[in-house]
Amino acid sequence: MGMANTFGARLVLARNDKGLSQLTVAERAGMVQPQLSRYERDKVRPTLRIIKALAEAVSVDPDWLLNGDEGDADDDNEGIVRSQFRVPAPIHEAIARQAMVF
């Protein structure tokens, strides 16, 4: 990977991937554009609230934004655990929908 190995780099990657301007993302995340620019250049460490707001603004997983590809293995394990419990699909979807609220 190498390229997007910092929070800021992943933020830029996600923003460009969605074709969004710094201004649009800043507004969506409830901050001013210069503040967003500092996060993108890794000048400032984001708080958890900021990470969530920025992840939402660029439609990516907050864990990925924070940790990068390292989070992928954990996601796979969760999938395996879930399948072993045999949760009926409608219930699983309802749980997933509840999780989205937060």
C-alpha positions, 0 to 999 in steps of 0.5 A, a space after each residue: 500500500 504505502 501511499 495512504 499510510 497516514 490519517 491525512 493521506 487516507 482522508 485525501 484519498 477518500 475525498 478525491 475518490 468521491 470527487 469532493 472539494 475540501 470545502 464540501 467535506 469541511 462543511 459536511 463535517 462541521 468545520 472550516 476548510 483550513 481546519 480540514 486542510 490541517 487534518 489532511 496534511 497531518 498537522 493536527 491529530 483528530 479527536 474521535 468525534 472529528 474522525 467520525 464526522 470526517 468519515 461520515 463526510 466522505 462516506 468511509 468507515 471511521 476505523 479505516 480512516 484511523 487505522 487504514 487497511 489493518 482494520 480489514 482482518 478484524 472485519 473478516 473475523 467478525 463475519 466469521 463469528 456472525 455466521 457461526 451464530 446463524 442469526 436469521 437475516 432479517 434480525 441481522 439486518 435490523 441489528 446492522 440498521 441499529 448500529 448505523 444510527 450511532 
